[in-house]
Amino acid sequence: MRKVVIGTTAISMAFAVAACGKAGDDKDDSGSTTGSGGDKSIGLLLPDSVTTRYAKFDKPYFDAKVKELCADCKLEYANAAGSAATQAQQVSSMITKGVKVIAISAVDSAAIKSSIQAAVDKGIKVVAYDRLAQGPVSAYISFDNEKVGQLQGQSLLDAMGAKATPKAKVVMINGLASDPNAALFKKGAHSVLDGKVDIAYEQSGDWVDTVAAQKMSAAITQVGAKNIAGVYSANDGMAGGIATVLKGAGISTVPLTGQDAELSSIQRILAGTQASTIYKAYKPEADGAAELAVALLEGKSIDSLASTKMTSGSGDEVPSNLLTPVTLNKDNIEDTVIKDKLYTVAEICTAEFAAACKTAGLQ
């Protein structure tokens, strides 16, 4: 078994429980769908509405798989919109409703611990989705997040080519400190970049494009526009803000990384303003979470669904399923996001990017 210790910040907040309901049920301001709970009620709780993947891919895929495996299961859903306090309220609501299993991508993995404990004390099974939350969770599914960072770091070196020297100055914009995945991305990237380039400026962008843009502006002031040889962005949302700042500063040839294979990042890759992203196929992750949730609901073994062990920041060993990420650049767009039907050529190749698509062989 593989064992990995994941550390997180020690901010005390409560855990939110997902609430998904039947069609026609009322919704609260957080986007929560209210249902009646019941013996076959499964909840999905997602962390924010800024990252496009959650509403567009994760939730629909999860819902569809649950319904495929358990036609009479009731679905509860809520999105915390980036607020751990909101997520705490959502969890309390789910406990009250009698949800039996919750799949949660925590806003803050340490803060959620007490709420997970409260849920488990009521007999609720918890699946940590994408981010390993602290507390007595029953299972965890995500990608190999340290590997994600390694791929990001290597793709930046590859894009820099001969300019990747120990004196080459690189700007690093990491993810939200309270997200345990962000620490793993950072660790993986440093394991590849350290000693091969000079990390001249490193800050957190909090997974927010405007924050990342502010940090990039500060980096340009501190390091100098002409001295920056590459930029590591931990995800595509932040890369969008960074790319805007780079363009405004007249920096057009510096490679920029990302993660999540967002549509806008694919278009930036085609246009040459972003070098790469990391593709993490959402459907296998969402399907795997649904399979775990239904198995736990039905009291079945999850040994075949989660054969690895991960150790959370609270010291809990959790049966885990770690999926494999893929570097995505201009050369493999067709073999990844198009092949998997994440996007169509028409969606990618709008008028603005038609010429770039033609050059890349996407028609």
Disulfide bonds with the S-S distance in Angstrom:
Cys70-Cys73 2.04
Cys349-Cys357 2.08
